[in-house]
Amino acid sequence: MDENPQDDTEQILSDLLRGAMRALAARAMAELRLADALDVPGTAQEVAERIDVDPSTLQRLLLALASLRLVTVQDGVFTLTPAGQRLRSDVPGSDWGGIMMMASPWTLATWSGLPESVRTGQPAFERVHGQSFWDYLRSNDEAGRIFDAAMARGSRDRDPTALLHAELATYDARTIVDVGGGTGRLLSQAVAALPGVRGVLADQEATIAQAPKVFADHGVADRCEAVVCDFFEAVPSGDVFLLSNILHDWDDQRCRTILDRVREAAVDGARLVVIETVLPDETNGVSPESAPLHLLDLTMLLNFGARERTLAEYAGLLEAAGFDDVRQVGDTGRSLVVARAGAAG
Ligand SMILES: C[S@@+](CC[C@H](N)C(=O)[O-])C[C@H]1O[C@@H](n2cnc3c(N)ncnc32)[C@H](O)[C@@H]1O
């Protein structure tokens, strides 16, 4: 909470003053593939030979990384800690892409635009880099690869799949439409868990190209189809709609347009399931544990002029578009906001 009962002022400021340096030291470890090279423990001299860097300078970096608890040192031999292991690029659940992206020169440049974004309410990415976030990734191979690696990692504590399947099992679903559903993985898993249900993946042409393979891999090719869709124009009809990681990419006005299109495609009583990070209501105190959520919210502002929202904010958007019975399923963090299409007015 906001009060600070033990005086941890020094610790708070020390973390802040050196936060960027800590992240950049970890990024150097990732960029040099140092964690990969430490799959076998070694002295600075041995590891320097493995990755072809200056041994005495590597020793200084390794000692700094030891102070950050990414490696330990005993008799001059450095060993990865469990956190350091996660910066290997070649392990399941790797955070290599995450640190490479979050402490990248392009992310740092974007974040340096935060004061101006706060002054104007406008995003920073295009102002700083001269092109949109997505165009930047498309025209910069290395950044694109890093972004894909970071996204492939997914959100470890925020996988909504189990929540989604439990919720869908309570519906009498016939046709599930995943609006902006990407390559169809979430939809395929849901349809596979629900015998007799049809799935419709609605996304842009280039994105749905991979869908047939994803459907086949999940054994649902005979019950799923992929259709080209611009969700600002029209959405395929159905009785259950999924919007996963869509609304946080857009401002309120654009969200309203998407939701209007969904409502037009929904039969009365149809279900809408929004899968998003839901901000807690924190008008009377903010927990330090909320930091990742608020930093994600600022990332959406800076990159896209978009936002994360509280349940009340989602309810406002959904109700304005003709949905009712809005409720949250799951805790704050990644959860579901579900609603029902009210009788068309
Ligand atoms: C952040 S991704 C979310 C993908 C997927 N729902 C998920 O949760 O992983 C946003 C998706 O919206 C799609 N998209 C963006 N603009 C769109 C539009 N105008 N019409 C349809 N889909 C769109 C993108 O192609 C992308 O698949």
PDBQT file of the ligand as one rigid body, heavy atoms in Angstrom, charges set to zero:
ROOT
HETATM    1  C1  LIG A 401      -2.279  -8.654 -30.105  1.00  0.00    +0.000 C 
HETATM    2  S1  LIG A 401      -2.801  -9.713 -31.397  1.00  0.00    +0.000 S 
HETATM    3  C2  LIG A 401      -3.861 -10.828 -30.531  1.00  0.00    +0.000 C 
HETATM    4  C3  LIG A 401      -3.942 -12.148 -31.201  1.00  0.00    +0.000 C 
HETATM    5  C4  LIG A 401      -4.713 -13.222 -30.429  1.00  0.00    +0.000 C 
HETATM    6  N1  LIG A 401      -6.095 -12.856 -30.215  1.00  0.00    +0.000 N 
HETATM    7  C5  LIG A 401      -4.011 -13.523 -29.130  1.00  0.00    +0.000 C 
HETATM    8  O1  LIG A 401      -4.598 -13.338 -28.062  1.00  0.00    +0.000 OA
HETATM    9  O2  LIG A 401      -2.843 -13.958 -29.162  1.00  0.00    +0.000 OA
HETATM   10  C6  LIG A 401      -3.933  -8.670 -32.280  1.00  0.00    +0.000 C 
HETATM   11  C7  LIG A 401      -4.586  -9.361 -33.468  1.00  0.00    +0.000 C 
HETATM   12  O3  LIG A 401      -5.485  -8.442 -34.070  1.00  0.00    +0.000 OA
HETATM   13  C8  LIG A 401      -5.409  -8.611 -35.470  1.00  0.00    +0.000 C 
HETATM   14  N2  LIG A 401      -5.911  -7.391 -36.105  1.00  0.00    +0.000 N 
HETATM   15  C9  LIG A 401      -5.381  -6.165 -36.075  1.00  0.00    +0.000 A 
HETATM   16  N3  LIG A 401      -6.151  -5.303 -36.763  1.00  0.00    +0.000 NA
HETATM   17  C10 LIG A 401      -7.210  -6.022 -37.237  1.00  0.00    +0.000 A 
HETATM   18  C11 LIG A 401      -8.370  -5.691 -37.991  1.00  0.00    +0.000 A 
HETATM   19  N4  LIG A 401      -8.594  -4.429 -38.392  1.00  0.00    +0.000 N 
HETATM   20  N5  LIG A 401      -9.252  -6.667 -38.268  1.00  0.00    +0.000 NA
HETATM   21  C12 LIG A 401      -9.029  -7.950 -37.846  1.00  0.00    +0.000 A 
HETATM   22  N6  LIG A 401      -7.962  -8.322 -37.116  1.00  0.00    +0.000 NA
HETATM   23  C13 LIG A 401      -7.057  -7.362 -36.822  1.00  0.00    +0.000 A 
HETATM   24  C14 LIG A 401      -3.939  -8.861 -35.711  1.00  0.00    +0.000 C 
HETATM   25  O4  LIG A 401      -3.714  -9.474 -36.968  1.00  0.00    +0.000 OA
HETATM   26  C15 LIG A 401      -3.582  -9.763 -34.536  1.00  0.00    +0.000 C 
HETATM   27  O5  LIG A 401      -3.775 -11.133 -34.856  1.00  0.00    +0.000 OA
ENDROOT
TORSDOF 0
